[in-house]
Amino acid sequence: MLLILLAECLLFADPALAAYAAAVALVLHCLVVFYEEPLLGLRFGDAYRAYCRTVPRWGFALSP
C-alpha cells in the first residue's frame, strides 16, 4: 500500500499526496512498534526478543 502511494507521489508530483503517504507511513510504523511488537513479545517471549536483536525492524539496518 505504501509503495503504491509513493509511486503515485512520483507520478503526480502532488505535495498533498506526499503528506498523505508520510502520514500513512507514520501510522503503520506506530502500529507495528506500539501494538504488534509488544503483542508478539508476550506471545513468543524470549525467542521473539532474540529475533528482534538480530533482525532489523524494516528489513534493513540504518547504520553499518
N, C-alpha and C positions, 0 to 999 in steps of 0.2 A: 504494500500500500504506500509506504513512504517512498520507495523508489519510483513509483508511478507519479507521485506528487512532485518529486524532484525533476523528473523528466518533463512534466508539464511546465515547471518553472523555466526550464531551459527553452522549451518550445514557444511559450507565450511571453516570456520576459515580463511577467507581471509581479510587481513588488508585493501586492496583497496576497498573491498565491504563495510567494516565498515566505511571507509571515505566517500564513496558514500551515505550510509544511513544517516550519520551525516549531509552531505550537503543537502540531501532531507529534513531532519527534520528542518534544519535551514530555508530553502526556504519556507516550509509550515508554520512555525511559523511567519516569516516575512510577508507572505501573509495575515495571519489572523490578525496580530497586525496592520499592516500599511494600509491594504486595506479593509478587511471585517469589522473589528470593527468600524472604522470611518464611513463607509457607513451605517451600522446598527444604529449607533448613530444618524445620520442625518435622517434616515427613521423613527425610533421609538422614538427618543427623550428621555425624562426623564424616560420613562418606561424601555428602554434599559439600561440606566445608572444605574438605581436602580437594575436591574437584574445583571449587572456586579459587583456591590458592594457585592452581596450576593452569587454569584456562581463563583467558581474558574475557571480560563480560560480553563484549560485542564481537568477539572472534578475532580481534587484532589488538596488539599492545600499542599504547600511545607513546611509550618510551622504550628504548632498547634495553 
